[in-house]
Amino acid sequence: MEMNLPPSMRSRKRYIAFRIIAENSIDKRALWDAMMESLTSLFGEVEALGTGMKLEEFDGRVGIVSCKLESMQKVMIALTLIESVGNEKLGIITVATSGTLKGCRKKLG
């Protein structure tokens, strides 16, 4: 029997909207791998997995990442420090943060 935690005991999520500056469109899987590698190299495997990071939406240029509230700064640092995905050089800019996916979409444009 699976027991769910009541809402007051769950960790809070935050959503981070970002834009990618690159010449070509970026593959979703390759971006995810680069994000996890950046987090792991900065904070270690245990801490990287503890962030609860998830790529919610991505269309090649803009996207939204979710993570635990306590880990939001770490995820934002790891995102900013990604310089390339595969052979493509790029820059990632954090546009907005929000407590809801709807709010993050609104701020993204």
QUISULSUL-V727376 format. One record per residue. SS is DSSP state (@ for helix, = for strand, . for the rest). PSI is psi in whole degrees, -180 to 180 (none if undefined). D_CENTER is the distance of its C-alpha to the mean C-alpha in Angstrom with 2 decimals. Layout:
ss-><SS | SS>
psi-><PSI | PSI>
d_center-><D_CENTER | D_CENTER>
This chain:
ss-><. | . | . | . | . | . | @ | @ | @ | . | . | . | = | = | = | = | = | = | = | = | = | . | . | . | . | . | . | @ | @ | @ | @ | @ | @ | @ | @ | @ | @ | @ | @ | @ | @ | @ | @ | . | @ | @ | @ | @ | @ | @ | . | . | . | = | = | = | = | = | . | . | . | = | = | = | = | = | = | = | @ | @ | @ | @ | @ | @ | @ | @ | @ | @ | @ | @ | . | . | . | = | = | . | . | = | = | . | = | = | = | = | = | = | = | = | . | . | @ | @ | @ | @ | @ | @ | @ | @ | .>
psi-><126 | 131 | 128 | 144 | 145 | 154 | -33 | -18 | -9 | 152 | 143 | 146 | 153 | 150 | 134 | 119 | 138 | 158 | 147 | 132 | 109 | 162 | -39 | 165 | 147 | 141 | 137 | -45 | -41 | -38 | -44 | -44 | -42 | -38 | -46 | -38 | -41 | -46 | -45 | -42 | -31 | -43 | -6 | 164 | -44 | -47 | -38 | -43 | -28 | -12 | -23 | 26 | 138 | 133 | 100 | -49 | 145 | 131 | 15 | -25 | -40 | 154 | 175 | 132 | 139 | 151 | 173 | 147 | -42 | -22 | 4 | -44 | -40 | -43 | -42 | -40 | -46 | -40 | -46 | -31 | -3 | 123 | -22 | 153 | 114 | -126 | -1 | 119 | 142 | 171 | 141 | 127 | 128 | 124 | -47 | 162 | 152 | 162 | -11 | 152 | -39 | -45 | -38 | -41 | -41 | -44 | -27 | -28 | none>
d_center-><31.86 | 28.21 | 27.76 | 24.96 | 24.17 | 25.24 | 22.65 | 23.83 | 22.90 | 19.39 | 16.45 | 14.91 | 11.46 | 9.63 | 7.71 | 6.26 | 8.01 | 8.30 | 11.27 | 12.32 | 15.85 | 17.63 | 20.99 | 20.01 | 17.47 | 14.77 | 14.72 | 11.83 | 12.84 | 13.32 | 9.92 | 8.51 | 11.40 | 10.83 | 7.36 | 9.26 | 12.31 | 11.12 | 10.05 | 13.31 | 15.46 | 14.68 | 14.87 | 16.43 | 15.89 | 16.75 | 14.43 | 11.43 | 12.40 | 13.11 | 9.67 | 9.40 | 5.76 | 6.03 | 5.58 | 8.02 | 9.56 | 10.18 | 13.69 | 13.97 | 13.63 | 11.31 | 8.31 | 6.37 | 3.26 | 5.57 | 6.75 | 10.34 | 12.00 | 13.52 | 10.47 | 8.72 | 10.63 | 9.93 | 6.15 | 7.29 | 10.13 | 8.71 | 6.91 | 10.32 | 12.37 | 11.65 | 15.04 | 15.61 | 14.68 | 17.93 | 20.68 | 18.88 | 18.39 | 15.71 | 14.15 | 10.79 | 11.51 | 9.70 | 11.93 | 11.70 | 10.58 | 12.38 | 13.58 | 13.97 | 12.48 | 15.80 | 15.65 | 12.34 | 13.97 | 17.06 | 15.71 | 14.13 | 17.66>
